[in-house]
Structures are given as C-alpha cells and as structure tokens.
Amino acid sequence: MSPIAQIMRYRSQFLKKTFLVHLNHLKFRLNLQGVFTWTYQDALLRNITSEKQAHKITILKSISMIIQFCGLSGSGKSTIAQRTAALLMQQGHRVEILDGDEYRKVLCADLGFSKEDRNTNIRRLAFVASRLSAHGVITIICAINPYEGIRNEVATTYPDVKTIFIDCDLQTLLNRDTKGLYHKALLPDTHPDKIRNLTGINDPFDIPHAPDLQLNTATETEEESVARLMHFLSQSITKAPQV
C-alpha cells in the first residue's frame, strides 16, 4: 500500500472513530448496518417534551408562602424545618430555610439579644423571606422568634404568612439540652460561663395567642409533627397564590 493510501486509510479510521464518539456523546446508538436506533428527530422531540413538562411543573409549583416558626431553643425547629423542606421539594416545590443562627453570623451579625435587636433580626429575616416568596419560593423562617408583637407584624406586613408554634415544655428541653445552653443558663450568676439571655430561662418568650398550627415535640414524635405540618401545608398550598 502506498504512503498516500495509508494516510487516507488512517484518516478515514480517525474520522469514523471521531464520528462515533460524538454520536455516543449525544446518546445516539449506531447498529452494525449504520442505522440509528434513535433518530435525531425522535431525540429532539423527547428533549422538547421534557422541557415543556419541566416548565409546566415549575409553573405549578411556584407558590408564594412564608412560614414563620417560633419556639424555644431545642424544641425541634431546625429538624422539622429540614424534614418538611425535603418533603416539599420532593413534591416539586421550591423551598428555602432561613436559619436564625446562620443569618446572625452574616446578615444580623451587628445585632445583640435585646428585645429591640431580636425584633430587628426577625424583621430582616421576614424581608428576605418576602423577596423569596414573591418569586415562588416557600420560605421557612426558622428562629426562636420570641415576641408576639413582631410575629403579628410579620403576619400583617406580608401576604400568605403562616405562624407555626413549635411547643415543648421546659423540663423536656432541660432533659434534651443538646447544646448545653440550658445548663449554662442555670449556672450561678458568678460563673463565667453563665448565659444570661437564653429565651425561656432568663429572657422572655411570648406564647403565641393564635398560631396557625401548634406542634408539641414533647408529646409527638418527629414523624408525627412533620406529618401534621405537611397536612396543614398541603391544605394551605391549594389556597396560596401561584406566582
């Protein structure tokens, strides 16, 4: 075979391999006779149909709603928020959790724990929640949120706000004390590690007068609390505006 013929042969093999690589990359399969088992038109049609379905789901699941939790430290707010958010996302909803502890490190790092600062903290979280909710994101404000006045302010300032009271008696919280906060709050006043502003011990917590839903994590399991919340939200979502 002449050098030119060899070059043409190698070039032909290279082009054939390159062509097959591109076909595989596009998820097309070529049989031995050189016939597509998937035509380009079929693949394009499947892609367009999939995009339309995804777009339809997005429109149906763009719900405007703010869920403001309130409850003492250790009552189970974060756990319930995370499990509920996961279930809502499985249903196709867009969900965001505004964790009070996390936002205090960034957005509210300038705030302390006076009543005024606590209220400002909730106002900021509620404003962020309102921007997310306006774009179809179900937003959960996960914070102690101790004062009835600011909870009512949030509920009247923004549309579609649901107040969820995560209740738990103090003795159960003392027994749990996963973060050791209650132990530190009950230390003698002269102890250097004493916490002096723990809500429920040496800082007030206003029991919600008329929450949209009250869960009791002392008498309910996590599964029961989440199930009750999901049942409540499923009824509320059907009435909530789509954006």
C-alpha positions in Angstrom: 0.0 0.0 0.0 1.4 3.4 -1.0 2.1 6.0 1.7 -0.8 8.2 0.4 -3.2 5.3 0.6 -2.1 4.5 4.2 -2.6 8.2 5.1 -6.1 8.1 3.6 -6.9 4.9 5.4 -5.8 6.2 8.8 -7.6 9.4 8.2 -10.8 7.5 7.3 -10.5 5.4 10.5 -9.9 8.5 12.6 -12.9 10.3 11.2 -15.0 7.2 11.8 -13.9 6.9 15.4 -14.5 10.7 16.0 -17.9 10.4 14.5 -18.9 7.5 16.7 -17.6 9.3 19.8 -19.8 12.3 19.0 -22.7 10.0 18.5 -22.2 8.4 21.8 -21.8 11.7 23.5 -25.3 12.7 22.1 -26.6 9.4 23.4 -27.3 8.0 19.9 -26.6 4.4 19.2 -25.5 3.1 15.8 -26.1 -0.5 14.8 -23.8 -2.6 12.6 -25.7 -1.7 9.5 -25.2 2.0 10.1 -28.8 2.7 11.0 -29.8 4.8 14.0 -31.9 3.1 16.7 -32.8 6.6 17.8 -33.3 9.2 15.1 -32.3 12.8 15.6 -35.9 13.9 15.3 -37.0 11.4 18.0 -34.3 12.7 20.4 -35.2 16.3 19.7 -38.9 15.6 20.2 -38.2 13.8 23.5 -36.0 16.8 24.7 -38.6 19.4 23.8 -41.4 17.4 25.5 -39.2 17.0 28.6 -38.5 20.8 28.7 -42.2 21.5 28.4 -43.0 19.2 31.2 -40.3 20.7 33.4 -41.6 24.2 32.6 -45.1 23.1 33.5 -44.0 21.7 36.8 -42.1 24.9 37.7 -45.2 27.0 37.0 -47.5 24.7 39.0 -45.1 24.6 42.0 -44.2 28.3 42.2 -46.1 29.1 45.4 -46.0 32.3 47.5 -45.8 31.5 51.2 -43.9 32.4 54.3 -43.8 30.0 57.2 -42.6 31.6 60.4 -41.6 29.2 63.2 -41.4 30.2 66.8 -40.3 28.1 69.7 -37.6 27.7 72.4 -34.1 26.5 71.7 -34.0 22.7 71.4 -37.7 22.4 70.6 -37.0 20.9 67.2 -37.5 23.8 64.9 -34.5 23.0 62.7 -35.2 19.3 62.4 -38.8 19.9 61.5 -37.9 22.6 59.0 -35.3 20.4 57.3 -37.6 17.4 57.0 -40.5 19.4 55.9 -38.5 21.2 53.3 -37.2 17.9 51.9 -40.8 16.6 51.6 -42.0 19.8 49.9 -39.1 19.7 47.4 -39.9 16.0 46.6 -43.3 17.3 45.6 -41.7 19.8 43.2 -41.9 23.0 45.4 -39.0 25.4 45.7 -38.2 25.8 49.4 -35.6 27.9 51.3 -34.9 27.7 55.1 -33.8 31.0 56.7 -31.9 29.6 59.8 -31.8 32.2 62.5 -28.4 31.0 63.8 -26.8 31.1 60.4 -28.2 34.5 59.4 -27.0 36.0 62.7 -23.4 35.3 61.6 -23.8 37.3 58.4 -26.9 39.4 57.8 -27.5 40.1 61.5 -24.0 40.0 62.9 -24.4 43.5 64.3 -27.3 42.6 66.5 -27.3 41.5 70.1 -30.1 39.9 72.1 -32.1 42.8 73.5 -35.8 42.8 72.6 -35.2 45.6 70.1 -32.4 43.6 68.4 -34.3 40.4 68.4 -37.2 42.2 66.7 -34.8 43.7 64.1 -33.5 40.2 63.5 -36.9 38.9 62.7 -37.7 41.9 60.5 -34.7 41.3 58.4 -35.4 37.6 58.0 -39.0 38.4 57.1 -37.9 40.9 54.5 -35.6 38.3 52.9 -38.4 35.7 53.1 -40.8 38.1 51.4 -38.4 38.6 48.4 -38.0 34.8 48.0 -41.8 34.2 48.4 -42.6 36.8 45.8 -40.6 34.6 43.3 -42.4 31.4 44.2 -40.2 30.1 46.9 -41.9 28.7 50.0 -39.7 30.2 52.8 -39.4 28.9 56.3 -38.1 31.4 58.9 -36.5 29.1 61.5 -35.8 31.2 64.6 -36.8 31.4 68.2 -38.9 34.4 67.3 -39.9 35.1 70.9 -42.2 38.1 70.8 -45.9 38.2 69.8 -45.7 41.7 68.6 -43.1 41.1 65.9 -44.8 37.8 64.9 -48.0 39.7 64.3 -46.1 42.5 62.5 -44.7 39.9 60.1 -48.1 38.3 59.5 -49.8 41.6 58.7 -46.9 43.2 56.7 -46.5 40.3 54.2 -49.1 38.2 52.4 -49.5 34.4 52.9 -47.7 34.2 56.3 -48.3 31.1 58.4 -47.2 31.1 62.1 -46.2 27.7 63.4 -45.6 27.3 67.1 -43.1 24.5 67.9 -44.1 23.9 71.5 -42.1 21.9 74.1 -42.2 22.1 77.9 -39.2 23.4 79.7 -38.5 20.1 81.6 -38.2 18.2 78.3 -35.9 20.9 76.9 -33.7 20.7 80.1 -33.5 16.9 79.6 -32.5 17.2 76.0 -30.2 20.2 76.2 -28.3 19.0 73.2 -26.2 22.3 73.0 -25.7 22.6 76.8 -27.4 26.1 76.7 -29.9 25.4 79.5 -27.1 24.1 81.7 -25.1 27.3 81.2 -28.2 29.5 81.7 -28.8 27.9 85.1 -25.3 28.3 86.3 -24.8 30.7 89.3 -24.6 34.3 88.4 -21.0 34.5 89.4 -20.0 31.7 87.0 -18.0 32.9 84.0 -19.8 30.6 81.6 -23.3 31.6 82.6 -25.6 32.5 79.7 -27.8 35.5 80.7 -30.1 35.9 77.8 -31.4 32.4 77.0 -35.0 32.6 75.9 -37.3 30.7 78.3 -34.9 30.9 81.2 -33.7 34.4 81.7 -35.3 36.1 78.7 -39.0 36.1 77.9 -40.9 34.1 75.4 -44.5 35.1 74.5 -46.7 32.1 74.0 -48.5 32.7 70.6 -52.1 33.8 71.1 -53.5 32.2 67.9 -50.9 30.4 65.8 -52.0 28.8 62.5 -50.7 25.5 63.8 -49.2 24.3 67.1 -46.9 21.3 67.3 -45.8 19.7 70.5 -42.5 17.9 70.2 -42.7 16.7 73.8 -45.7 14.6 73.2 -45.3 13.9 69.4 -42.6 12.1 67.6 -40.7 14.0 64.8 -42.6 12.0 62.2 -45.9 12.9 63.7 -45.0 16.6 63.9 -43.8 16.7 60.4 -46.8 14.8 59.2 -49.2 17.3 60.9 -47.3 20.2 59.4 -47.3 18.7 55.9 -51.0 18.1 56.2 -51.6 21.7 57.2 -49.3 23.0 54.4 -50.9 20.8 51.8 -54.3 22.4 52.6 -52.8 25.9 52.7 -50.8 25.5 49.4 -54.0 24.7 47.5 -55.3 28.2 48.5 -52.0 30.0 48.2 -51.4 32.2 45.1 -49.2 31.0 42.3 -46.5 33.4 41.0 
